[in-house]
């Protein structure tokens, strides 16, 4: 029934300077611990951006090579009546499917690695058993990131597919 701040203040006043004590409330300790943990995870933001950049470049390269290898096939589709818009949509859907599949794999493998890291490695380092908490909003964030990268990566390949001339494509070897 006593205010914790008053107890801390009194302990600091009576014993703090004499004994070199620093009294911290459990709520303050928890806030400090969370701050330290959040700071220790800041490097993962750089890793996320590096992974998204590599994914962007890899997917764009894959799509460009795919279009080059399928040039004759795409020309045949165009000669059979596929419009430029349909061709662009087809390339965009391929990219989006690849991006979403990559995001699902990232969620699966990332969750497994995070679980092992929190329950095993981090607990060993800190000496405390930490419960693993999976934030559900990360699912949406990861899917949106994967889809967004895929849609950005498809801009150049879709533009090139839209400019494909039927006669050039059909004579391409």
C-alpha positions in Angstrom: 0.0 0.0 0.0 3.0 2.3 -0.3 3.9 4.3 -3.4 7.0 2.6 -5.0 8.5 6.0 -6.0 8.4 7.1 -2.4 10.1 3.9 -1.3 12.8 4.3 -3.9 13.3 7.9 -3.0 13.6 7.0 0.7 16.1 4.1 0.0 18.1 6.4 -2.2 18.2 9.1 0.5 19.1 6.8 3.4 21.3 4.2 1.7 22.1 5.3 -1.8 25.1 7.5 -1.2 26.4 5.6 1.8 26.4 2.1 0.1 26.7 3.2 -3.5 23.2 1.8 -4.3 21.1 2.7 -7.3 17.5 1.8 -6.8 15.4 1.1 -9.9 11.8 0.3 -10.1 10.9 -2.9 -11.9 8.9 -0.9 -14.4 12.0 1.3 -15.1 14.2 -1.8 -15.3 11.8 -3.3 -17.8 11.7 -0.1 -19.9 15.6 0.1 -19.8 15.9 -3.5 -20.8 13.4 -3.1 -23.7 15.3 0.0 -24.9 18.6 -1.9 -24.8 17.0 -4.8 -26.7 15.4 -2.5 -29.3 18.8 -0.8 -29.8 20.5 -4.1 -30.3 18.0 -5.0 -33.0 18.6 -1.8 -35.0 21.2 -3.5 -37.2 18.5 -5.8 -38.4 16.9 -2.9 -40.3 20.0 -2.6 -42.4 19.9 -6.3 -43.0 16.2 -6.0 -44.1 17.0 -3.2 -46.5 20.0 -5.1 -47.9 17.8 -8.2 -48.4 15.1 -6.2 -50.1 17.6 -4.6 -52.4 19.2 -7.9 -53.4 15.7 -9.4 -53.9 14.7 -6.4 -56.1 17.9 -6.7 -58.3 17.6 -10.5 -58.4 13.9 -10.5 -59.4 14.4 -7.8 -62.0 17.3 -9.7 -63.5 15.3 -13.0 -63.5 12.4 -11.3 -65.2 14.5 -9.6 -67.9 16.3 -12.9 -68.7 13.0 -14.8 -68.7 11.6 -12.3 -71.2 14.7 -12.6 -73.4 14.5 -16.4 -73.3 10.7 -16.4 -74.1 10.8 -13.6 -76.7 9.6 -15.9 -79.5 6.9 -17.4 -77.3 5.7 -13.9 -76.3 5.7 -12.8 -79.9 3.6 -15.9 -80.8 1.1 -14.9 -78.0 0.9 -11.4 -79.4 0.4 -12.7 -82.9 -2.5 -14.8 -81.7 -4.2 -11.7 -80.3 -2.8 -11.0 -76.9 -2.8 -7.3 -76.4 0.2 -5.4 -75.0 -1.8 -4.7 -71.9 -2.5 -8.4 -71.3 1.2 -9.2 -71.9 2.3 -6.5 -69.4 -0.3 -7.9 -66.9 1.0 -11.4 -67.4 4.6 -10.3 -66.6 3.4 -8.3 -63.6 1.4 -11.3 -62.2 4.5 -13.6 -62.7 6.6 -11.1 -60.7 3.9 -10.6 -58.0 3.6 -14.4 -57.5 7.4 -14.8 -57.2 7.5 -11.9 -54.7 4.7 -13.3 -52.6 6.2 -16.8 -52.6 9.5 -15.3 -51.5 7.7 -13.4 -48.7 6.0 -16.6 -47.5 9.3 -18.4 -47.4 10.8 -15.5 -45.6 8.1 -15.7 -43.0 8.6 -19.4 -42.5 12.4 -19.4 -42.3 12.6 -16.1 -40.5 10.1 -17.2 -37.8 12.0 -20.4 -37.3 15.4 -18.6 -37.0 13.9 -15.9 -34.7 12.3 -18.6 -32.5 15.6 -20.5 -32.1 17.5 -17.3 -31.5 15.2 -15.9 -28.8 14.6 -19.2 -27.0 18.1 -20.6 -27.3 20.9 -18.1 -28.1 19.5 -14.9 -26.5 18.4 -16.8 -23.4 21.9 -18.2 -23.0 23.5 -14.8 -23.4 21.2 -13.0 -21.0 20.8 -15.9 -18.5 17.0 -15.5 -18.6 14.4 -17.6 -20.4 12.6 -15.3 -22.7 9.2 -16.2 -24.2 8.9 -16.0 -27.9 6.3 -13.6 -29.2 5.4 -13.6 -32.9 3.9 -10.2 -33.8 1.1 -10.9 -36.3 1.5 -7.5 -38.0 4.8 -8.8 -39.3 2.9 -11.1 -41.6 1.2 -8.3 -43.4 4.4 -6.2 -43.5 6.4 -9.0 -45.0 3.8 -9.8 -47.6 3.5 -6.2 -48.5 7.3 -5.8 -48.7 7.6 -8.9 -50.9 4.7 -7.7 -53.2 6.0 -4.2 -53.3 9.6 -5.2 -54.3 8.1 -7.5 -56.9 6.0 -4.7 -58.4 9.0 -2.3 -58.4 11.2 -5.0 -60.0 8.8 -5.6 -62.8 8.6 -2.0 -64.1 11.5 -2.3 -66.5 10.7 -5.9 -67.7 7.0 -5.0 -68.2 8.0 -1.9 -70.1 10.2 -3.9 -72.4 7.5 -6.6 -72.8 5.1 -3.9 -73.8 7.5 -2.6 -76.5 7.9 -6.1 -78.0 7.4 -6.0 -81.8 5.6 -9.2 -83.1 7.8 -9.5 -86.2 11.1 -9.1 -84.2 9.9 -11.6 -81.6 8.9 -14.2 -84.2 12.2 -14.1 -86.0 14.2 -14.1 -82.8 16.3 -17.3 -82.2 
